[in-house]
Structure formats: C-alpha cells, structure tokens
C-alpha cells in the first residue's frame, strides 16, 4: 500500500503523485457517520461522534478472539457480520447489547474485575479484558465457532502507524482495535461509480455497509478523497494517510452473511495497483473534537 495514491480519470490507481494546494468545494459535506462497537459486526449510524485520543468514541473497542487470542473477523467468520450491537449507555463507552438472527439479545457489561488476556490484532499484541463466559457462549453460537469476546483494556497501548496519519504527528498516538487507522473516509460518489459498473455488468449494486467507513462524504466527485492530504471537517483537522486496501470482507453480504465475488472482482478491474485493491482512505484526526452529519468539509491540501 502506497501513501498518497490517487485515482486517475478512468478510476485506475497510479502510484506517482505531486503535492499541491486544493481549492475548497463548498458542496462537500458529511453525509453519514458510523461507528462499529464490535469489530467486524454491524455498524451503527449516528448523527455525531466525539473523537477522543484514539478515534471515534464507541468505535471498535470490542472484538472476538479465538483460543489463541487472535482477532476473529468476518473475513473468515461471515456470520459475525450479522451481529448487531447497540449501546446501553449514552456515552457509548460502556456496555453493549448484541442481537443476531434467531437469537435472544445478549447484554455484555464492561468487566469490573476482568480476566486480562493478551490478544493479537494484525501485528499488535495488547491486553484486553475478557467479557465472561455468557458473552463467549452467545457469540460462539452466533458465529458458529468457539470464541471469546474481549474489550481493549484501558491500559492498552497500540501505536498508530505513520502511514495512517497523513501530515499529523503520530509518534505518541494510540488506536483502538481497527485494522490500523482511527478513521476511514469514503465518498458517496465513489460507491455510485462502483455501482454503475456493477449494474452495467448485470450485477446488483452494493451499499455503504460493505465498506465500513466512519465518515461518508457527499458533494465531491468519485474518488476525490484519494487525493486529499489534509482536510477540515467541521472544526476538526484530519490528516489523510494511505488508501484502504480491500479484501474478501467486501464480498460478504451484511444482510445475509453470504459471500460471493462482488464487488471485489469489479473493484479489482479499475482500482488495483501493485499494492492491491484500494477504496476509501485511512485518516487520523489532529485533536479531540466532534464531527456531525452535515458538517462542511474543507480540503486544505492534496497529493
């Protein structure tokens, strides 16, 4: 994955870029906001979210792990995408209520005297608090495989990688249980452009749930976000880092848990370079703040 990849006019992803200053597009707005409390489970659409030091409050603080403590995702356990979390507490930083097809709901409290497990998410191993046997049994039934549910410990330190930060300082920053970046940006027009290709090929279109962004953007051209380096959303400054590489998770239907070949096959036909298939941009906020649906987006620098 290369930092600063942008799309050409035909939608391909070249690797050479130049830094320049953009012009402000007064139409650019936040169309929707999403948080994903349980990694790989369904998203929750919100009208606003607060950014703390690590990311959006309520986003990817919980995950499922196997017996070795390794993260389980919908890449391999497709039924995980069918679990629908909701927040029990108004601050989004506490207990979760989980639902899934043909199952009773399960309330999962923040462990008070937790068993701490060392868990692995990608290249990072961090302490996490085990949510207990009832949560483990419910989640194991929901995904059809043995697992434990854990919450990132308050003492955990998972460093932010430089490729996700854009121009923002990263050395002292920490992240939650996302794949690596605190935020993911994607435009409505990019999804529309993909769907136009899918429909032209006789395939069904897909919706935003396949791509799991935090910030969905309206009022810009398809793949405009590829070229952004520094933007302001409302009062929050965002450094835009590397393109988001896409995998088989995009082929899992979030409504059914069934997988196929689309939209990854079509994305690969016009969004691939030597690093893989890219769609959407990883990003990092400069400081704590609040982002709301409808906030204006000012593009301050581009690649």
LUMKOL-899293 format. One line per field, with one value per residue (C-alpha): residue number from 1; residue in one letter; x, y, z. Coordinates in nm, 4 decimals. Layout:
# LUMKOL-899293
k	[NUM,...]
r	[a,...]
u	[X,...]
v	[Y,...]
w	[Z,...]
***
This chain:
# LUMKOL-899293
k	[1,2,3,4,5,6,7,8,9,10,11,12,13,14,15,16,17,18,19,20,21,22,23,24,25,26,27,28,29,30,31,32,33,34,35,36,37,38,39,40,41,42,43,44,45,46,47,48,49,50,51,52,53,54,55,56,57,58,59,60,61,62,63,64,65,66,67,68,69,70,71,72,73,74,75,76,77,78,79,80,81,82,83,84,85,86,87,88,89,90,91,92,93,94,95,96,97,98,99,100,101,102,103,104,105,106,107,108,109,110,111,112,113,114,115,116,117,118,119,120,121,122,123,124,125,126,127,128,129,130,131,132,133,134,135,136,137,138,139,140,141,142,143,144,145,146,147,148,149,150,151,152,153,154,155,156,157,158,159,160,161,162,163,164,165,166,167,168,169,170,171,172,173,174,175,176,177,178,179,180,181,182,183,184,185,186,187,188,189,190,191,192,193,194,195,196,197,198,199,200,201,202,203,204,205,206,207,208,209,210,211,212,213,214,215,216,217,218,219,220,221,222,223,224,225,226,227,228,229,230,231,232,233,234,235,236,237,238,239,240,241,242,243,244,245,246,247,248,249,250,251,252,253,254,255,256,257,258,259,260,261,262,263,264,265,266,267,268,269,270,271,272,273,274,275,276,277,278,279,280,281,282,283,284,285,286,287,288,289,290,291,292,293,294,295,296,297,298,299,300,301,302,303]
r	[x,x,x,x,x,x,x,x,x,x,x,x,x,x,x,x,x,x,x,x,x,x,x,x,x,x,x,x,x,x,x,x,x,x,x,x,x,x,x,x,x,x,x,x,x,x,x,x,x,x,x,x,x,x,x,x,x,x,x,x,x,x,x,x,x,x,x,x,x,x,x,x,x,x,x,x,x,x,x,x,x,x,x,x,x,x,x,x,x,x,x,x,x,x,x,x,x,x,x,x,x,x,x,x,x,x,x,x,x,x,x,x,x,x,x,x,x,x,x,x,x,x,x,x,x,x,x,x,x,x,x,x,x,x,x,x,x,x,x,x,x,x,x,x,x,x,x,x,x,x,x,x,x,x,x,x,x,x,x,x,x,x,x,x,x,x,x,x,x,x,x,x,x,x,x,x,x,x,x,x,x,x,x,x,x,x,x,x,x,x,x,x,x,x,x,x,x,x,x,x,x,x,x,x,x,x,x,x,x,x,x,x,x,x,x,x,x,x,x,x,x,x,x,x,x,x,x,x,x,x,x,x,x,x,x,x,x,x,x,x,x,x,x,x,x,x,x,x,x,x,x,x,x,x,x,x,x,x,x,x,x,x,x,x,x,x,x,x,x,x,x,x,x,x,x,x,x,x,x,x,x,x,x,x,x,x,x,x,x,x,x,x,x,x,x,x,x,x,x,x,x,x,x]
u	[0.0000,0.1498,0.0883,-0.0564,-0.2110,-0.4801,-0.7208,-0.6760,-0.9662,-1.0533,-1.0537,-0.7220,-0.4812,-0.1429,0.1452,0.3159,0.1806,0.2642,0.1848,-0.0282,-0.2844,-0.6502,-0.9422,-1.2324,-1.5505,-1.8385,-2.0611,-1.8521,-2.0425,-2.0607,-2.3437,-2.3388,-2.1345,-2.0817,-1.9268,-1.8567,-1.8564,-1.7691,-1.5005,-1.6471,-2.0054,-2.2702,-2.2237,-2.4355,-2.5308,-2.5043,-2.5731,-2.2491,-1.9499,-1.6871,-1.3247,-1.1043,-0.7290,-0.7730,-1.0679,-1.4454,-1.5837,-1.7642,-1.5742,-1.4044,-1.3382,-1.4634,-1.3739,-1.3921,-1.0823,-1.0070,-0.8459,-0.5038,-0.6222,-0.6115,-0.8779,-1.1715,-1.3233,-1.5924,-1.3196,-1.3282,-1.6414,-1.9042,-2.1836,-2.0044,-2.1340,-2.4898,-2.4344,-2.5946,-2.4613,-2.6289,-2.5119,-2.6567,-2.5009,-2.5462,-2.1716,-2.1128,-1.8199,-1.9781,-2.1964,-2.3245,-2.6483,-2.5989,-2.8632,-2.8426,-3.0925,-3.2939,-3.1202,-3.2240,-3.0454,-2.7333,-2.6247,-2.2498,-2.1267,-1.7852,-1.5964,-1.5441,-1.2730,-1.1753,-0.9550,-0.6953,-0.5921,-0.3126,-0.4809,-0.3472,-0.4928,-0.2770,0.0831,-0.0068,-0.0469,-0.2266,-0.4057,-0.7835,-1.0499,-1.2443,-1.6207,-1.7037,-1.8500,-2.2064,-2.0831,-1.8448,-2.1205,-2.3603,-2.1011,-1.9826,-2.3408,-2.3888,-2.0857,-2.0834,-1.7297,-1.5682,-1.4630,-1.4218,-1.5432,-1.2925,-1.2713,-0.9490,-0.8047,-0.7883,-0.4149,-0.3539,-0.1203,-0.1473,0.0693,-0.0621,0.1432,0.2753,0.1064,-0.2354,-0.1576,-0.1047,0.0684,-0.0376,0.2190,0.1857,0.4677,0.2630,-0.0756,-0.2703,-0.5539,-0.8334,-0.9000,-0.9473,-0.7280,-0.4929,-0.6378,-0.8583,-1.0890,-1.1938,-1.3239,-1.5275,-1.7447,-2.0961,-1.9792,-1.7147,-1.9827,-2.2099,-1.9298,-1.8742,-2.2462,-2.2702,-2.0094,-2.1761,-2.5190,-2.3756,-2.2405,-2.5784,-2.4798,-2.6648,-2.5414,-2.3990,-2.4434,-2.2083,-2.2223,-1.9818,-1.7042,-1.7379,-1.6384,-1.6600,-1.7248,-1.9347,-1.8919,-2.1278,-2.0769,-1.7491,-1.6530,-1.5897,-1.2557,-1.1857,-1.0883,-0.7916,-0.6094,-0.6746,-0.3834,-0.5270,-0.8949,-1.1077,-1.4396,-1.6400,-1.3830,-1.1701,-0.8497,-0.7925,-0.4715,-0.5485,-0.2989,-0.2908,-0.5596,-0.7631,-0.6784,-0.9838,-1.0287,-1.2900,-1.4808,-1.6395,-1.7900,-1.9849,-2.3458,-2.4102,-2.7798,-2.7362,-2.3763,-2.3387,-2.0275,-1.9611,-1.7057,-1.8524,-1.7851,-1.4181,-1.3875,-1.5163,-1.3098,-1.0015,-1.0697,-1.0172,-0.8865,-0.5819,-0.2138,0.0876,-0.0161,-0.3692,-0.7235,-0.7869,-1.1208,-1.1554,-0.8853,-0.7375,-0.7172,-0.6210,-0.7682,-0.5290,-0.7027,-1.0131,-1.3399,-1.6844,-1.7930,-2.1596,-2.3674,-2.3938,-2.0549,-1.8766,-1.5521,-1.2740,-0.9902,-0.6741,-0.4057,-0.3959,-0.1431]
v	[0.0000,0.3356,0.6599,0.9246,0.7027,0.8801,0.7798,0.8775,0.9915,0.6379,0.5217,0.3374,0.3875,0.5243,0.5386,0.8688,1.1850,1.5517,1.7721,2.0760,2.3022,2.2320,2.4642,2.4496,2.2798,2.4367,2.1377,1.8834,1.7658,1.4777,1.2613,0.9973,0.8810,0.5269,0.3538,-0.0175,-0.1115,-0.4781,-0.5327,-0.6851,-0.6746,-0.4390,-0.0629,0.1894,0.5070,0.8139,1.1836,1.2847,1.1315,1.2514,1.1885,1.1035,1.0431,0.7081,0.7600,0.7861,0.7033,0.3700,0.2527,-0.0889,-0.1123,-0.4755,-0.7796,-1.1574,-1.3752,-1.7425,-1.9739,-1.8310,-1.4752,-1.3850,-1.1499,-1.3110,-1.1085,-1.1513,-1.2306,-1.5872,-1.5973,-1.4413,-1.4702,-1.2163,-0.9515,-1.0410,-0.9471,-0.6081,-0.4218,-0.1276,0.0965,0.0526,0.3738,0.7199,0.7893,0.4857,0.3831,0.1098,-0.1992,-0.3388,-0.5152,-0.7762,-0.9226,-1.1762,-1.3708,-1.6286,-1.5495,-1.3746,-1.0488,-1.0549,-0.7693,-0.7505,-0.5371,-0.3783,-0.6285,-0.4967,-0.7409,-0.8805,-1.1653,-0.9936,-1.1700,-1.0802,-1.0602,-1.0076,-0.7798,-0.7800,-0.7132,-0.5838,-0.7777,-0.5854,-0.6550,-0.6950,-0.7651,-1.0887,-1.0269,-1.3561,-1.6964,-1.5877,-1.3457,-1.6096,-1.8704,-1.6291,-1.5090,-1.8635,-1.9629,-1.6506,-1.7084,-2.0870,-2.1162,-2.1074,-1.7583,-1.5156,-1.1571,-0.9016,-0.5277,-0.3353,-0.2679,0.0910,0.0428,-0.0934,0.0973,0.0199,0.2614,0.4430,0.3733,0.6672,0.5610,0.6330,0.9826,1.1932,1.5113,1.4675,1.3788,1.0102,0.9073,0.9372,0.8390,0.5248,0.3424,0.1059,-0.2325,-0.1056,-0.2552,0.0359,0.3805,0.5793,0.6838,0.5718,0.8234,0.7319,0.9322,0.8561,0.9221,0.6500,0.3982,0.5278,0.4844,0.1269,0.0506,0.1914,-0.0626,-0.3465,-0.2735,-0.2382,-0.5922,-0.7242,-0.7411,-0.5999,-0.2769,-0.2671,-0.0218,0.1533,-0.1286,-0.3339,-0.0789,0.0161,0.3833,0.6144,0.9228,0.9087,1.2176,1.3861,1.6708,1.5567,1.3666,0.9928,0.9127,1.2770,1.1570,0.9709,1.2978,1.4587,1.5082,1.7499,1.8366,2.0107,1.8535,2.0996,2.2190,1.9019,1.8792,1.5418,1.4069,1.1714,0.8879,0.5723,0.4177,0.1424,-0.2000,-0.4152,-0.7861,-1.0611,-0.8857,-0.6634,-0.9766,-1.0686,-0.9529,-0.7760,-0.8706,-1.2446,-1.3315,-1.4981,-1.4316,-1.4110,-1.2457,-0.8966,-0.6136,-0.7085,-0.8519,-0.5319,-0.3102,-0.5049,-0.4211,-0.0476,0.0153,-0.2114,-0.1310,-0.3374,-0.2990,-0.4350,-0.3028,0.0373,0.2001,0.4773,0.6493,0.5886,0.9036,1.0469,1.3403,1.6055,1.6503,1.5596,1.7094,1.6386,1.5610,1.5847,1.4854,1.7930,1.9354,2.1147,1.9626,2.1972,2.0395,2.2227,2.0217,1.7472,1.4992]
w	[0.0000,-0.1007,0.0830,-0.1451,-0.4126,-0.6106,-0.8848,-1.2464,-1.4630,-1.5613,-1.1998,-1.2015,-0.9131,-1.0242,-0.7789,-0.8636,-0.7024,-0.6578,-0.3615,-0.4366,-0.2735,-0.3400,-0.3841,-0.1438,-0.2682,-0.0769,-0.1590,0.0341,0.3412,0.5850,0.4535,0.7294,1.0255,1.1515,1.4494,1.4798,1.8502,1.7901,1.5293,1.2085,1.3389,1.2006,1.2111,1.3992,1.2099,1.4335,1.3807,1.5541,1.7222,1.9629,1.8787,2.1737,2.1549,1.9755,1.7450,1.7477,2.0920,2.0699,1.7622,1.7717,2.1421,2.1468,1.9359,1.9224,1.9534,1.9070,2.1624,2.0832,2.1397,1.7700,1.6344,1.4556,1.1715,0.9093,0.6574,0.7852,1.0040,0.7793,1.0376,1.2539,1.0118,1.1205,1.4852,1.5526,1.8534,2.0237,2.3037,2.6512,2.7822,2.6354,2.6315,2.4014,2.6158,2.8236,2.7885,2.4596,2.3687,2.0970,1.8675,1.5855,1.3714,1.5658,1.8949,2.2142,2.2834,2.4975,2.7239,2.7719,3.0596,3.0898,3.3077,3.6624,3.7704,3.4337,3.3346,3.1201,2.8007,2.5621,2.2212,1.8717,1.6058,1.2948,1.4071,1.7531,2.0762,2.3500,2.6802,2.6648,2.9261,2.8842,2.8822,3.0549,2.9763,2.8916,2.6266,2.4925,2.4664,2.2949,2.0435,1.9742,1.8908,1.6799,1.4566,1.4687,1.6068,1.9528,2.0579,2.3447,2.3500,2.4776,2.5350,2.4856,2.8301,2.9473,2.9975,2.6474,2.4173,2.0472,1.8464,1.5408,1.2285,1.0304,0.7058,0.8563,0.9843,0.6721,0.7880,1.1509,1.4211,1.5017,1.7370,2.0586,1.9161,2.0006,1.8239,1.9209,1.7533,1.3978,1.1278,1.1925,1.1243,1.3640,1.0782,0.7312,0.4769,0.1671,-0.0714,-0.1908,-0.5465,-0.5209,-0.4234,-0.7017,-0.9566,-0.8435,-0.8581,-1.2101,-1.3191,-1.1313,-1.2781,-1.6296,-1.5873,-1.4742,-1.1065,-0.8091,-0.6590,-0.3065,-0.0225,0.2150,0.4728,0.2590,0.3134,0.6800,0.6698,0.9669,0.7539,0.4356,0.2184,-0.0254,-0.2712,-0.4281,-0.7433,-0.7380,-0.5718,-0.4895,-0.1422,-0.2928,-0.3460,-0.0103,0.2286,0.4829,0.5384,0.7953,0.8891,1.0933,1.3459,1.3306,1.1276,0.9621,0.8122,0.5238,0.5008,0.2932,0.0713,0.2345,0.0851,0.0198,0.0761,0.0752,0.3527,0.0877,-0.0691,0.2473,0.2279,0.5612,0.5455,0.4876,0.5765,0.2362,0.0287,-0.3444,-0.5720,-0.5977,-0.5554,-0.5102,-0.8619,-1.0202,-0.7912,-0.8941,-1.2583,-1.2051,-0.8529,-0.8412,-0.8378,-0.7271,-0.3607,-0.4045,-0.4467,-0.2832,-0.1963,0.0616,0.2653,0.6087,0.8183,1.1584,1.3490,1.4777,1.8130,2.0075,1.8875,1.7473,1.3891,1.2900,0.9896,0.7675,0.8663,0.5839,0.4561,0.3563,0.1583,0.2644,0.0865,-0.1756,-0.3084]
***
